[in-house]
Amino acid sequence: MQHVSTQARLSALAVAVIGVLAVGGAAASGFQLRETSTKAGGRAYAGTTVATNDTAVVAGNPAAMVNNDSVVIQAGVGVVDLKAQFTGGGVTALGTPLTGNDGGNPGSRKLVPSLGVIVPMKGALEGLTLGASLTAPFGSGTEYQKGWVGRYNATETSMKTADLTLSAAVQITPAFSAGVGLVYERAQVTLGKDLPLGVMLAGGLQNPALAATPDGNVSVEGSDNGFGWVAGMQFRPSDKFALGYSHRSEIKHDFNGDATFTMPQQFKAMQPGFAAMAGNPAAPLTAAQRQQLMVLGRGFVNTQGRARFVTPTIDTVSVMVGIGERVKLYGEAQRTGWSSLQNVNIDFANPYQPVSHEDFRWKDTMFYSIGADFALSDAFTLRAGVGYDESPTNNVDRTPRLPDNNRNLYSLGMSWQATPNLSVDASFTHVAIKNSTTNLPINPNPPYSRYTSLKGDFSGRANVLGLGATYKF
């Protein structure tokens, strides 16, 4: 969360990185994105740490950059089409049923671009390979129709990231290589929800006449820059076998930005009276009532906010086995340390605005996939793969901001060697997401300040189309 004046002073490099900011979150659970490689997408993202002729290894496993004996430039884009639907409802703290629509389709069509280059060094530096890539490893986005039944939990959620990774790899022995990379990450976040002012006023002030007060809305936007690293190794004794491992570090983000409160005139007209009553020592109020009135009178105005978020560690193991001259089989297992996300607190600069708190209580997850490359000829290669991705969420704290669940991936892909130097890649992945349940109870006490419940089921599915091109010099 960063002010416009600060953003204007970003370096030219940061501005370039923002150009690939992406929001998605369909092919992977949580808000992880896998659409960094069109070729890997064709085999359900198996074999990412042992890939050849694929610049995604710059960020995925730098050690595998040595698989290239010439300069490689690659560009790609993933088109993520996510569809979801909610069925359910809730009640207010006053005991009245929530009104509103089902939110429509909170997903949408998003683009996830990627760009990379690998440069094997020659002469005295032979055995050293350098690489750079622009990727979007994390992202999520949901936006519900205005007036939906869960609007007091979420109306809009957007997380966008862009990573610039600079990597180096060394061929230590003919069969073993190691690599390391520095990761610069730019992240932007938007969180929005409606405020049930009528319920807050009627219940908190014991005045049923205020129950008809229209809703308000709060939107928090911010950005931050962070640094991390990636390291890996590869064992490739022959063209028929390869084993790779990589570790990506967590990246800490301290978001600073703006909180915008859009409040109805009816409520704003009442605020001076609330503040005056709270400040009147002669008013027959308890300490709790006086504090609540001060929040109502002096809070809910535009201010700044701060929040900390840590991206998870990622450990990946891949294997490749060649069968004959035209078939390669791939396998992958990946552990993502989502347990780093237990809750998110937004602290506001306005001392009268209570902390905004959301529980996640996510757990670490595993991803598994198998896939294959089938070389039909020197010009055409077909790919296929299946995968399974665990969700970090649970049925108690699952939020409509990210109604995630376990998913199966089914992928197809192809490459066409158009010229000796240029290849064109395409992939398609269908993501079948298991139906998920949310059951958020009423809890008006700080820091939750949840005046309505939400109970129901989410269903969803996604399709991911990948297109890319690779040029070798």
N, C-alpha and C positions, 0 to 999 in steps of 0.2 A: 504494500500500500504506500504509494509515493506521490507527492504533490506534482502538479503539472510543471512547476518551476524546476523541480529536481529532475524530472524526466527530460526536460529540454536540455539539460547539461550532460546527458548520457554521451558516452564516447561514440565515435562513428562505428566502432566494432559492435557495440551493444545495439545500435540502431539496425545494423545489418542482421543481427541475430533475431531481433523482434520480427523481421520479415518472415520467419518460418514458425512463429508462434502458432500452435495448433491446439484444438480442443476436440476430443473424441471420446474414447473409452468404451470400445465395444469388443474388440478381439481379445482384450485382456481384462482380468478382474480388477477390482479396486478402481483406480484411475490411471493404471499403467497402460501405455500404448506399445504395441508390438509392430506397428506399421512403419518400421524403419528400413525394411528390405522387401522389395517386390519378389525377388527370387525366394527368400525364406517364406514369404507368404504363401507361395504355391505348394509348400510341403508342411503347412500348419506350423511354421516357425521352428521346425526342427533343424539342428545343425548350425546354429548361429555362431558358435565359437570355433568352428572348423571350416567355415565357408571359404571358397575360392572365387576370385573375380567378383567380389562383393564388398563394397566400401563400408557396409554396415559394421564390419569387424573393427573399424577404427574406434567406435564407442562400445561395441559388444565384446570383443576380445582382441586387444592390440597385437597379441602374439601371432594371430592368424594373418596379419598383414604380410608376413614373409611368404605366403602362398602365391604372391604375385611377383612375376619377374620383369614387369614393365609398368609404366605409369598407367593408372586406372582412374577415370573420372566417372562418377555415377550420379544420376538424378532420378528421383522417383516421387510419386505421390500416392497416398492411399485415400480413397473416397469411402468414408464410413457412413452408412445409412442405418441409423438406429431407430427402432420403433418400440414403444412401451405403452402400457395402459394400466390405470389404477381402478380397482373396484373396492369400494368400502365407504366408510364415513367416520363420524365421531360426534362428541358432545362437548359443550362448553362447561366451564366451572359453575355456571348457573343451572346446569342440568338440562339445557335446551339442546336439541339436535343441531348439528352443523348443517348449514345450507351451502349449496354450491355445486358446480359441475365436476366431472371426473378428471379434469385437467387436460384432456385431450392427449396428444402424443408429446411427451416432454422431450423426446429425442428429436434429432433432425439430421440433415446431411452435412458432414464436416469433411474438411481436407486435412491430411497429415503429410506435409512435404518432407523430403530429406535430400541431402546433398553431401557428397564425399569425394575425397581424392586420396590415393595411395601412391607414394613415390619411393621405389627401391633405389638406394644409393649405389653408385658405381665407384670404381677405382679404389682408392685407399679406404673408403667407407663402405665397401661391399660387405654385405651381411647386416647392414643397418637399413631399416625401412621406416619412413616417416608417413604420417597421415593426418588428415583433418576432416572433420565432418560437422554438419549442422543437422540436428535431429530434434524430435519432440518426444521424449520418453514418457512424459506424463501429461494427462489432460482429461477433463471431464466436462460435461455440460448438460444441464436439464433446464427447461423453461416451460412452465405450466400455463395453461390458459388463465386469463384474469378471472378471479372469483371462484377458483377451484376449491374443493372441500378441504384440502390440506394446505391452504395458503398461509396459515399461521405457523407452519413448519418450514415451508420453502416456496418461493415463487420463481426464483432464478438462481442457478449455481453455475459458475464457470471457473475452471482452472486451466490456464494455458502455460506451457513451458517451451523454452527453446534452449538447446544445449549446443555450445561450441566445444568440441573435443579435439585436443591436439595430442597425438600419440606417437610413440616410437617403439620399435620392436628390434630384437637382436636374434640372429640365428646362432645359438650357442654351440650346437653340434648339428650334424646333418639331419638329425631326427628331432631335435628339441629347440624350441624358441620361447622367448619370454617377451612381454611387452607391458608398457604402462602408459597411461594417458591422464592429462589434466582436463577437468571438466568445468567450464563456466556455464552457469545456468541462470537464465532470466525467467522469472515466474510472475504471472498476473492472476489475480483472484477477484471474483465478484460474487457476493452472497446477498440475496434479497429475500425478504419475507414480509407478509402483512402483519399488522398489530391489531389485536381484537380490543380496541379501546372501549367499546361498550361493555364487554365482559370485565375488563380491568376496573372500570369506574364503578359499575353497578355492584360488583362483588366486593372490591376493596373499600369503597366508601359507603357500602350498605345503602345505596340509593338506586332502586330499580328503575327510576325514571331516566337514568343515564344509559340504560342498556341499548338504546337506539342510536348512540353515538357512532358515526361511520368509522370504518377501519382507517388506520394509518399504514404507512409502509416505511421500511428501512432498507437501504441498500449500502453495502460496504464494499468499496473498491480499493485495491492496493496492488503493489508490486515490490519485488525485491530481487537482488542479485546474490548468487551464492556460488561457492566453489566446492568441488569434490574431486574424486579420482577413480580410475578404473585400472585394474591390473589383471594379467592373465598369462597362461602358459599353454603350449600346444606340443603334443607328441605325435609326429607324423613320420613313421619309419619308411613308409612307401605311399604310392598313390592309391593303395587299396585300403588303407586304414589311417584314421586320425582320431585323436582324443584331445579335447580342449576343455579348459576351465577358466572362468573369469569371475572377478569380484568387483562390484560397483559399490562405492561408499555411499553413505547417507549424505544429504546436503541440507544444512540448516537454513531456513528462511525466516527472517524477522520482518514481517510485512508491516509497512507503515502507510497509511492512506486516509481516505475520507469516508465518513459515514453521513449519508444523506437521509434525513427524515422528511417524508412527505405526509403532512398531517392535515386533517380537515379543519376548515375555519372554525367550526363549532368547538372543536377541542382547543384550538389555539386561543379562542376567546376566553376559555375557562382557566387557562394556565396562570395568569396573574393573580386570580382569586385563590387558587390552590397555594401558590407561593406565599401570598400574604397571610393566609390562615396558618400555614406551617410556621411562619416567622412570628406569629402572635403568641407571646408567652402566656397570655390570659386565656387562650383557647383551651377548652377541656379535652385535650387529646393525649393519648398514650404516646410513648416514644416511637412505637412502630407506626402509628397513624401519622405522626408528625413527619417521620422519615418518608413515608409513602407519598404524602402530599407534596413534600419538597421535590421528590423525583418527578411527580406529575407536573409540578409547576415550573421546574428548572431543567428538566430533562427533555428528551425527544426533540432536540434541536441539532442542526448540523454541527459536526465536530470532527476531530481526528480519532483514528483508532489504531491499535497495535495488536498483532497476533503472531505467534510463533508456529511454524510448521516444519516438519522434518520429513524429507523424502526417504523411502526405505532403502536398506541395503538389498542388493540382488546378487545371488550366487548361481552360476549356470554351468552345467556340465553337458557337453555334446560329444557324440561319437559318429563317425562315418565309416562305413564298410563298403568297399567296392566289390561287385560281383560281375565277373567278366569285364568286357571293355565298355559296356554301355549302361550299366545299372549301378547306382550308388544308393545305399540305404542310410538313413539318418535317424538318430534318436536324441532326445533332449529331456533334461530334468532341470527345473529352475525353482529356487526358493527365494521368495520375496518377503522381506522383514516388515510386514505391515503392522506388527505389534507396536511399532513406534508411534502409531496413531491411536491414542487412547481417548483424547478429547481435544477440543479447540476452544480457547478462550479469547474473546475480543475485549480488550481493555480500551475504554474511551477516555479522551483527554478531558471531557466534561465530567467533573467530579460527581455530578448528580445523576449521571447515566450509569445504571448498573452494568456489571460485566455480562456479556452475552456468552453463554456456555452451551456447548453441544457435546454429548457423549458419542463416541464411536466404538471404543473397546474392540478394535480390530485385532485379528490374530494373524500369525505368519501363515503363508500359503505355499502350495506346490503347484507347478505346472508341468505337464508331461505331454510330449508329442513324438510321433514317428512319421517319417516321410521318405520319399524316394524321388530320385531323378532318373528319367528314362531317355537316353539319347537315341532318338529315332534315326538320326543321321548327323552328319557334321554340322548341319544348319539348324535342326530342330530338336529341342529337348522338352519333354513333358514332365510335369511334376504332380504329385498328389500327397496328401497327408491328413492325419487326424490328430486332434489334441484334446486335452481335458485341463481345465483351469479352475482351481478352487477359489472361492470367494472369501475375503477376510471378514465379511459382515456376519451378524447374528440376528436372530429373530426378535431380540429384545430391544436393541438400540438401532436397528436399521432405519435410516432416515430417507425421506423422499428426495433429499439432495442427491443421493446416489443409491437407488434401490437395487443393489447388486446381488448376484447369486452365482452359484457354480454354473459353468458353461462348457459345452462341447463345441469343438471347431472341426469343420470339414472343408478341406482346401483342394483346389486345382490350380495349376499354373503351366506356363510355357515360356520358352525363350526362342527367339529367332536370330540367328547369326546373319544379319543383313549384309555385312561386308566383313573382311578379315579383322577389322578394327571395331565395328559397331554391332552391338546386340541390343535387341528390344525385348523387354520382359513384360509379362502380364500375369496376374493372379486373381483368384476369386475365393473368398472364404465366407462360408455361412456359419453364423454363431447362434447356437440354440441355447438360450438362457433359461435356466430353471426358474419357475415361478417363485416369487419371494413374498414374505409376510412382514408387515410392519405393525407394531402394537405399542404406540407411544402414549403413555398415560398422562393425565393432568398432574402437573406439579408446579403450582404458582410460586413456590418458595425460591428465593435466590439460591444459586445462580441460574436455575433452570428457567424460571418465569414462563412456564408453559401453562396457558389458561384454557387450552383445549386438548382433547385427545384425538388420536388418529389410529384407526384400526382397519386393515384391509390387505389386499393382495396386489402385487405387481406382476404383470406378464411382459415378456420382451423378447426380441430377436434382433439380429443385425446381419447385414451383408457388407462385406468389405471388398472393394475392387481396387487392385493395385496396378499401376502402370509405371514403367521405368525404362531407362536406357543406360547402357554402359559403353564407354569408349576407351579403348586401349591404344596407347601410343607405341 
